[in-house]
Amino acid sequence: MIQSTKAFDQPLLISQFINPSNEVIEDNPDEVFTSIIERYTETPNDNDESSEEEDQEDIIPVLYSDALKALETLTLYEQQ
């Protein structure tokens, strides 16, 4: 039944599905870095709300400068 519709006569290539040519992403790199850093930065109040899952994981501290370099590397990779 689904295959009989005309929309499925010419299926998209996987690369076109993942990266459609008509999709434009306008992210400011500084905002992306800030958003990610805020998401994963601990604040003093975060320790009060820790879950059992977090207690079981070994979290290795990462320097802010190392995290920023890693994010810049990831951004360069995504732009390729």
N, C-alpha and C positions, 0 to 999 in steps of 0.2 A: 504494500500500500504506500509506504513512504517512498520507495524507489520509483513509483510511477509518477511522482510529481516532477515537473520540469526543473526544479531547483537542484535536483540531484543528478541530472544528466551529465553535468560537467563538474565533478567534485574538485574542490580546491586542493592544491598541493599543500603538503604539511608546512612548508616554509611560508606560503602565502597565508595560511591559517594563523600561524604563530606571529608573523610580522606583516599584517595587512598593509598594503601600500597607501591606503587612504587614512590610516591612523597616524595622527601626529601627537607625539608626547612632548609637552612643553614643561619639563621639570627644570627648575633652577638648581644647579648642582649644590649650591650653598644650603638651600632649603632641604635637599635630600640628606646631606651630611648631618645637618642640625636635627632633623627628624629621627634619623637612625641613632644618633648619639643620645638624644633625649630618651629614646625608647629603651636603650640598654645601659644607661648610666644609673647607678644606684644612688639613692638619696637616703638620708638618715631615717625617713619614715618607711622606706621600703623594707627594712629589716623586720618591722612589726607585722607585716602581712605575708611573711614567707610561707610557702606551702610545703607539703611533705616532699613533693617532687624536687624542689630546689634543694632541700636538705640532703637528698640522696645523690645529687650530682656534684662532681668535683669541678668547681669553677676556678679557672686559672686567671688571676688578675692580668689585665692587658693595659699597657700605658696608653694614654690618650693619643700621643703622637703616633704610636704603632697602629692604633685603630684608624686614625685619620689616613695614614699611608695606605692601609688595606682598602679603605673605602675609595680612595683615589684610584688605586689599581683596579678595583672592581668597576668603577665608572669607565675607565679607559677600555677595559675588556668589553663592557656592554656597548660601547660606541663603535666597536670594530664590526 
